[in-house]
């Protein structure tokens, strides 16, 4: 009999996973506790912007003309428990308010709500990013509270989705990691991921602690590379060096690689910042805090970049206060191909300048609604050209392709002054300079 899959939590991770499981041929049921979210998904609408996700969803949601009907949604835990053989937990694990530690309340609530409805053999698979040691505790809870007892097993299967590439990363993952305690659990997960395994995706079988550590370790390593090159940008500014050429030169070393070596205003979003902080907090709880003290400096370098961009902007405006100065900000999301503004460096910089008296106008291709909700007092424009109109300085803070393809000459006609600061080191500096702009970027010689 074919496996039936459930997905608990239908945010960014859950909605993508549910649609991808249906694409792989499974009957899938998604659950959420937010009625508005379920209503949207039943209409084939996604609650966030992710390239290709809505098309994938509409191909499978029951009730939509022409769909396979393999995917449906519910708010009923009993229905979910009766339906599924394999239950994926995809709820949020945000940073705990006022602390570095991870808030496990959503995961704990999901497991507590599901357990009473597991009356026969079932596999619960955690995908949320959690502190190491959580899986042991949750497995014990399931065995104690599920009617199926020890037949309600737990596995851990961390997600490695990149916003903007989530559909690709789910259907064709670069690796599949599973923490299991039984051959049955491993067999079920090999069945779930049979298609990508056949296509060549590595399948790594490990224990619970290792599976939990993989995601936070990977994010910590990426954060370290980003903050390293930003620290080098500071040195380049102090010495007159060029961080872009420096990154190119060291990137040719295949032990280092070229990815994540672009200096700029740093990382943000809903994963990297909170994950490295939760990692530090958990290490402290385990008595291994010295192992991760370097992450405090990584976090500090990253946050410092935002203030440095504000000060660089002030310098380019003559060094005085921002009062009366019009600042155009290109970008609101923390990265391109997403509408996610959580802990966005771009919005943080825009907000700091606004609080210091600058007249800030923001434009982003996909993140405008979310940006307005978070920073309603900023100005917003319907296009890059409108944002730049009358500006004394232009800040490029999210590396959307649309911004790389802008015509500097056309923008120059609209701006009050031709001054651009590239906070992502992604624009063609020479093209902007040829159009008469004074171009600056972090860690690079000015002109």
N, C-alpha and C positions, 0 to 999 in steps of 0.2 A: 504494500500500500504506500502511495506517495506521501512524503512528509508534508505536514501543514505547519506553516511558520506564523508566529505572531511577533509583532514589534511594539514594545511598550515605550511610549514617548514619541511624538511625531514632529519634533523640531527639525533642525537642520540634519542631524545625524539620522534620526528615526525615519523621517519622510523619505530620505534618500535610500536608506537600507530597505524599507518596505517596497518601494518601487523597483529596486534592483532585484530583490528576491522574486517578485512577480515576473520580472523580465527573464529570470533564470528558469521560470517554469513552475514555480511553487504557488499553491493557494496560500494567500497571505491575509492576515487580519491585523490592522493597526489599532492601537488604543491610545487615547489621550483623555485627560480630565478637563480640558478646556473646550467647551461646546463650540465656540466660534472656529477654533482650529479644525475640529472634526467636520463641521459644516463646509468649510472651504475645501478640505481634502476630498470630501464626497462629491464636490462639484468639479474635481480635477484641478483645483487651484492650489498652488504651494504657498505657504506662509512666509516665504523668503525668496530672494532672487538667487538662483543657482542655474547656470547655463545647462540646458538640456533636461532639467529635472521635471518641469511641468509637462513637456512632451512625453517623457517616459511615464509619468503618473497617469496621464490621460489615456495612454495606450492600454492600461490595465484596470483602472477603477471601474467597479461594477456600476451599471446604470448609465454609463456614458456610451453613446452610439459608436459602434465600431470597436469597442474595447474588448479585451479578452475576458473581462469580468473576474480576473484572478485576485483582485485586491479590493478589500472593503475595510470599513472603519467602524469602530464601536466605542462606547464608553462603559460597557458592561463587563466587569471582571469575570463573572460567572460564564458568560458567553465565550470570552477569550480563553479561559482555562479549559473549557470543554472542547474548544476548537483545536488548540495547538498541540503539536508534538515537541516543537523547539520554540522557546520564548526568548527573544532578544530584548534586553533591557538597554534602552538608548536615551535615558533621561539625563538632564543637566546636572553637572557637579560644579557649581560656581564657587568662587572664593567666599569664605565665611565673612560676614560683615565685621569689620574692625580687626580681622585677623588674617594671617597668611594661610591658615589651614583650609582644607576643602570642606564644603558643606555637603554632607552625605544624606541629607534629609530626603531628597527626591528618590535616591536609590533605595534607601531603607523603606520608604513608603511604598514604592513599587513592589518590592519583594514581599512586604507585609500584606499588601492587597492581593497579590497573586497567589501566595502560598495556600490559603484555605481552599482554593479551587483546583489544586493539583491532586486529583483523586486517583490518577493512574500514572504509569511511568512517563516522565517528562524530563526534558533538559532545559534548564534556564541558563542563558548565555549572557554574561555581562559584557557590554561594549563601552559603557561609560568609563571615563578616566577617573580612577579612584586611588586613594592612598594604598600602598602596599600593605597587605594584611587584611584588607576588606573582604576578599573572596573567602578566606578561611571562616571568617565570622558569618558571612551570609550563607555559606554552605551548611553550617551548623544550624542556622535559623531555619532554613528550608527543611532539613531533615526532621527538625523538631515540630514544626508547625504545619507542614503539608500532610494531608491525609495519606498520601502515597509513601510517606516516610523516606527511607533511604533511596527509593526509586525516583524521587524528585531530586535529580542531580544538578550540580552547578558546574559551569565551565567559564573561563574568561578569555575573551576574544577582542583585544583592543582594536580600536579604529585608527586609521592613518589617513583620514580624508584631508585633502587640501581644498579649501574653499575656492570655488571657480573650476575645480576639476573633480568634484565629488562623485559624479556619475561614473566617470572613467575609473576613478580610484576604487569604486565599489565593484564594478563589473570586471575590471582587469587589474586587481591589486598587485603591487610590486612585492608583497609578501602577505601571508596569512599566518598569524600567530595564535595558537590556542593553548591555554592552560587547562589541563584536564587531570582527572583522578581515576579514570576508568577507560578500558578499551571501548566500552559502549559509547561513552561521550565522544571519544576521538572518531569512532566510526560514523556517528551521526553528523559530526561537523565535516568530515570528509565527504559525506553525501550532500550536505548543504552546499559546499564549495566545489563540488565535482567539476563543474564547467571551467572555472578559472584554474583549478589544479591541472586539468587536461591541457589547458592553454599554456601551462608552464609557470604559473605563480607558485613560488616556493611555499611549502606548508611546514611551519615550524611548530613542533609539539613540545610543550614544556610544562613546568609546574605552575601553580597559582602565583607565587611571588614573582617569578621571572616574567610571566605574562603581564602582570600589573606594572612591573618596572620598565618594560619595553617602551611604552608610549611616553612616559615622563622622561626617560633617559634620552629618547630621540628628540623630544622637544627641547630639553636642556642643552643638547649638543648643538642644535640649530640656533638656539638663542645665543650660545657662546660664540659661534661663527659670526653672527650678525654684530654682536657687541664688540668682538675683536676688531673687525674692520672699522667700526665706528671709533674705537679707541685709536686706531692707526690714522684715522681722519684727523683727530685732534692733534696728533704729532705732525702730520703733514702740514696742517695750518700753522703750527709753531715753527716749522722749518722751511716752508715754501715748497714742500713736496706735493705730488699729485697722487691722491689715494686711488684714483681709477687705474692709473698705470701700475701702481703698487699691487693692486688686487689682480690685475692681469698677469703680472710677472709671477706672483706666488701661486696663482691659480693653475699655471701650467704644470706645477708639481702634482702628480696624480695622487700623492698622499694627502694633499690639501683639497684640490678640486676648485672649480670656479664658481659653483653655486653658493648663494647666500654670502657673497663677498662684495655686495654693492653698498657702499656707505650711504647714510642718509639719516632720516629722523627716527629710525628704529622700528621695532616690531610692536604690534598691538593685537587686537582681536580677542576672541573669547577663549583662546587656548593657551598660547605660549606664556603670557604674563602670569595668569592664575596657576598654570601647571607648575612652573618653576618655583613659585612661592609655596604651593602646597607640598612640593617635593622637599623643600627646605624644612617646612614645618614637620613633616612626617619623619624626616631624618632626625630631627631634634627629639621627637617622641620616642624614637628607637634607640637613642643614645649614640647616634652616629652623625651628629650635627656637623662635626668638623669635616666630614667627607664632602659636604656641599656648601661650605662657607664661600667658595668662589662664586656661587650663583648670586650671592648678595651683590657682588661687584658687577656681575653681568646685568642684573636688574638695574643697578644704579647707573651704569653707563647708558643703558637703553633709555631710562627716564631723563637723563641729562641731555640727550639729543634734542628733546622737545624744547627745553629752555634755551639751548644753544641756537636753535632756529629762530626763536623769538628775538634773541639778542642780535643775530646776524641781520634780521629784518630791520631792527632799530638802527644798526650801523649804516645800512644802505639808505635809510631815510634821514641820515644826518646826525644820528646819535642822540637826539632829543626824545621827548615824549611822543606817544602815538596820537595824541589829540589832534583832530583835524586831518589825519592821514587816512586815505582810502586804500584798503588792502584787499586784493582779489586772491581768493584761495581756490585753487583747482584741486578738488578731491576732498571727500568727507569720509569715505570708507577706509578701513584699516589696510585694505589691499584691493587691487582691481578685480573685476569679474565677481563682485559680491555686493550686497547691500548692507553688510554688517558694519556697524559703527561702534561696536563694543570696544572700549579702550582704544579708540582710534587716535594715533598720533596726530593725524591731520586736523581732526576736530579739537584736540587738546591745544594745539598751536593756535588755531583760529580763536578758540575761547580765551586763551591767555592774552592775545593781542586785543581782543574786544574788551576784556576786563580792564585793560590798561588805557582804554580810550580810543582805540582804533576803530574806524568804520569798516567792518569786515563783511565782504560779500562772498558767499560760497557757491560753487557749482560742482555737482557730481553726477555722472551719468545714471547711477542707479540708487544712490543712497540718500536722496533728498528728503524723503518722507521720514526716514529714521533719524536723520540729522536734525530736522526741525523738531521732532519730538524730544530729542535730547538737549538741543541748544536752540530753544525758540527765539531767543533774543538776537541771534545772528541774522545778517541779511542773506537772502538767497536769490539766485538768478536762474533763469531757464536755459542758459547756454554759457559756454566759456566766454564767448564774445561779450555777452551782457555783464558777466561778472567782472570782466577786465575794464569795461567802459568807465573812464574817469579815474582809474586806479593809479596810485603813486608807486605801487610795487605789486608784482604778481608772484605768488608762492605756488610752486608745483609740489603737491604733497601726497598724491596718490598716483601711482604710475599706470593710469589707464591708457590704452592704446590711442583713444581719441585725443588725449593731450599730446602724445608724441607726434600726432599727425596734424596738429594745428599749424596754421600759416602765421609765422611770427610777424610778417609784414602787415597782414590784416589786423592782427591784435594790436600792433604798434599804433595804427591809426586811431584806435579806440582808447588807448591808455593815456593817462595824463603824463606819465613819465615811463620811459622804456627801461624798466629795471625788473629783472626776473631772478628769483632764487629757486634753484632746483633742489628740493629736499629729498629727491630720490635718485639723483645722478642718472637720470634716464633720458633727458632731452638731448637733442643735437646742439651742443653749445655753439659750434661754428655757424650753424644756420641762424640761430637767434642773434649772434653777434653781427652777422652780415646784414641782418635786418635792422641794425642800429640799437640793439638792446645791450645794456650792461648786464652781464650774465655771471652769477655766482653759484657755487655749489659747495657743500661741505667737503673739506679736505682737498680742495682743488684751487689752483691759482686763479685769482680774480682777473677781471678785465672790464 
